[in-house]
Amino acid sequence: VVANLPVTTTMWMIMMTVMMTPSTLPWLSGFAAISRERESGIIRHGWVALFGLGYLFVWAGFSLVAASLQVWLRSQALLQDSAAVTAPLGALVLVCAGLYQLTPAKVACMRHCRTPLNYFLSHWRNGPGGSLRMGISHGAFCVACCWALMLSGFALGVMNLAWMAVLTVIVALETLAPRGDQIGRLAGAAMVLWGLTLLLHN
């Protein structure tokens, strides 16, 4: 089982990269625009790359945790062949993920994720170290914002492409849409109701 951890971690990292790309592009674009005013040529591109690496570093850490959880669940016979947890536990996962969407912590983190320009103007740090730290900081906010949504994959199957697509759309809309915060809350309420319905039928 332990031997599967590197492969599972890589799988999670690929999934997180694909699912978070739409909501991350405005951040990379904004970072590149501000960097253009401060540096030129290869130095500017290096800053952007370091910002992206810092962001990915945090998601790599999340991927390792999620993969470790997946490996453990399988070792305890709590994970089905579809990579979904058993029915009652899956319903609880949906309820918990939905409830987190409604918490002040989620709201605060989402406020950060929706305002890249404000963040850069108030937290800008020059140089390669500053770029890396800003990427790590932004990545930490994103993980804090989206961890529950991502772990909800255990309810329907970690490799369920349809659910991955739904989550990608939810994350993109709540980050980029004019009323994204309301979309996030509606998604959370729907997940709670869905989970409770499943619990009542099991």
N, C-alpha and C positions, 0 to 999 in steps of 0.2 A: 504493500500500500504506500509506504513512504517513498518508494521509487517513482511513484506517479506524481509526486508533488511538483517537480520542475516542469513537467509537461502540462499539468493542470494550471500552474501559475502562469505559464506562457499563454495558455488558452484564455485565461481571464484577462491578461494584459492586452491581448489582441482585441478581445471584446470591448474592454473599457476604452481603448483607443478609438475604435470604430464608432462606438456609441456616443462618445463625448466630443468627437470632431466638429459636428455642426455648431455646438455652443461654444467651442474654443476658438473657432476661426476669427470672430470679432475681436477677441483678446489679442491674438497674434497680429492681426491687422493694426489694431490700435498701438500695440507695443512697437511695431515696425515703424509706424508713422512718427511717433515721438522720438524714436531712436534716430530717424532720418534727420531730425532737426539738431541732434547733438553730435552725431558721428557720421562718417561716410564710408562707403565701400565695404571692404571685408570685415572691418571692425563692427559696423552696424549689423551685418548678417550674423556675426558671431554672437552679439548680444541677444538677437532674436532666437538663435539656436539654443543658447544657454537658458533663456526663459522657458522655451519648450521642454528642454531636458529636465529642468527643475520641476515643471508641472508633471511630466511623465514619471519622474522619480517617486512622487507621492502616490500616484496611481499604481505604480509597481508595488509599493508597500501594501496598498489596499488589496491588490491582486494576490499577493502572497498570503495575506490573512484569509481572504475568501477561498483561495485554493486549499489552504490548511483546513478550513472548516468543511469544505467539500470532501476532502480525503477522510477526515474524521467521521463525518456523517456516513460515508460509505462503509467505513470499518465497523460502525455500530449497527449496520443493516438498516439505517434510517433513510437511505437514498435508493430510489428505484432505478431501473435500467434507463429510464428517460432523464436521469439526473435531477429528478424532482423528489422532494421529501415526501414521506407518507402523508395521506390525505388530511388527518386532523392537524398535523404540524404545519402543513402547507397553508391551511386556512389561517392558522395563527400568524404565520409569516406575513400573509397579506394584510391582516388586521393591524399588526404592528407597523408594517411599512406605511400603511395608509394613515395611521395615527401620527407617525412622525411628520408626515406632510403638513400637519395642522399645528405643529408646535412652534413656539417662539424661536427656538434654535434654527429650525428650517427657514423661517421668515428672515431672520438676521443673515444667514448664509446666502440666501437667495438674493437679498438686497445687494450684497457684494457682487454676486455673479452677474447681476443685471446692469451694473454700472462700471464698466472697465475704465472709462475716461476719468471718473471721479477717483477711482483707486490709484491710477497711475499718477494723477496730479498731486495726490496727497501722500503717496508712498514711494515716489520714484527714487531709485538709487542708480547712480552712474556706475559704469564699469562692469566687467564680467561677473564679479562677485555679487554686485547688486542685482544684475539680471537673473542670476541663478536663485538668489534669495526671493526675489519677487515671484519667480515661477513656482518655487516651493510654497510660498505663502498662498498664491492663488490656487494651487493644487490642493492645499489643505482645506481651503474654503469649499472647493468643489466636492471633495470627498465628504466633508461634513454635510454638504447639501444633498448629495445624491446616494450616499451609502445604502440607505434603506431601500430606495428604489432598485438599486442594483442587486441587493440580496434577495429582493422579492422574486428573482429568477428561480430561486430554490422552490418556490411554490408551484411553478408550472414547468420547470425543466430549465436547467442552466443553459442548455444549447437550443432552447425553443426559439427559433428564428422569428416567429411571429411576435412573441412577447418581447424579444430584443428590439424589434422594430417599433413596437408600441412605446417601450421605455425611451427609445431614442427620440421619438416624436414628442413625448411628454417633456423630457429634459430640454429639448430645443425650444418648445413653445413657452415653457415657464421661464426660460432664460431670455428669449429673444422677442416674444410676442408682447404687444402693448399692455395687455392685462395678464401677463404670464403668471403673476402671483395667484390670481383667481383660478387660473387653469390648474396650477399645482394643487390648490386646495380641493378643487372639484375632483381631480384625479385621486387624491387621498381619500376623500369621502367615498368615492366609488369603490376603492380597494377595500375599505373597511366594510362596506355593505356586502361586497362580494365574499369577503372572508367569513363574515358572520353567517351569510346564507349557506356557505359550504359547511360551516360548523354545525348548523341546524340539521343538515342532511347527512351527517356522518355520526 
